[in-house]
Amino acid sequence: MILRCRLCHADIAVFDPARLNLPFASAMFGPLAPGFAPPFAPGTAWEEMRCPHCRHHPQGYDPAGQGSLATDAGEWTLPRPAAAHAKHTSAKRGN
């Protein structure tokens, strides 16, 4: 799948949705074609990643867009963090 910048709509990187988990790391996103440099510097945290074309965060800044990524296949909903999912499923029910 191709990650697109939500602001300038440029193709930025390729990623495998099955291998994408939170928190994101720059190593999860590869170059658009073999032989090109990775789109993000190694060790860069998701919050610090910037579109190489417009220099804005690829996800944009609108809070409504924080739960998804813009891709070549449309909006892709982000996976829930494992800790939040475990906390949600193991919560005790009140009697």
Secondary structure, DSSP 8 states (H G I E B T S, - for coil): -EEE-TTT--EEEE--GGG--SS-BGGGSB-SSTTS--SS-TT-BGGG---TTT-S-TT-S-GGGTTEEEETTEEEE----HHHHHHHHT-----
